[in-house]
Amino acid sequence: MKRYKREWNQNQTIAPKPRLGKKPFILPEEYPDLVALVKSRTDWTLATLALAWYERTGKSLSRSVFSDTCRRAGITFKKRV
C-alpha cells in the first residue's frame, strides 16, 4: 500500500507505466501484410517465409522472429498429411 500511496502522491495516478524494451521486428501494423503473405501459399516453412518477407519488405529476419510473430498474430501452422 505504501508504494501505491507514494505513486499517487507523486504522479496523481497509479496507472501502469509503459513497458520498456526494444520494439518488435515486425510491428503490429504489419500483421495484416504477414497474414496475407502466409495465406498466399499453404506450404510455408519458417525459412521460406522469412525469405519471402525479405523480398517483399527488405527486412531480413530470423526463423525464430517469424515463429514468435506468427504466434502473436494468431497464425498457426498445421502439419500436412
N, C-alpha and C positions, 0 to 999 in steps of 0.2 A: 504494500500500500504506500509505503514511503516514496518509492520510486515514482509511482503514478502521481502522487501529490506534488512531488518536486517537478515532474514534467509539466503538469498543469500550471503550476506557478510560473515556470519559465516561459512556456510557449502558448498557454491557454488552449492546449489541445493534447489529447493522448492518442491521437490517430497514429497508425503505424507509419514509420519512416520509410522512404523509398529504399529498395534493396540496392546494394552496391554490387559492382562487378562489371565485367565486360559485356557488351551487347552480343546477342546471338549472331552466328554467322549468317543464318537465313532469318530475316525479320518476319514477324507475324503477318505483315502486309504482303509478303511474298508467298504465303501459304497457298493462296488460290492458284498461282502460277505453278507451284510444285505439285499440287493435286492434279492440275490439268496435264502436266508432264507425265505423272505416274499413270493417269488414265489413258494416255495415248497408246500405251503398249501394255500387254499383260505379263510379259516375261522378263521384267526388270530384275537385275541384280543390283546391289548397292553400288558396285563398281561401275556398271554401265550407266546407272542413274547419275552418279557423280560426273561421269564424262559428258553425258547429255546436258546436265546443268551447267557445266563449264562452257560447252558450245553455245548454249542459249544466253548465259549471263556474263561469262568471262570470269566467274568466281570459281577457283579451284579449291575444292573441299574434300575432306576425307570421308571414307565409308562410315566411320563412327559418327561423324557430324550428321550424315544423312539418316543414320539409324535413329539417333536422338530426335532429330527434327521431324521425321516421319511419325514417330511415336507421339510427339507433341501436337502434330497436325491431325492426328486421328487416322493416319494411313496404316493399314495392316497389310502384311504380306502373307499370303496363304500358299502352301505348297501345292503344286500341280500334280495330279495323279495320272 
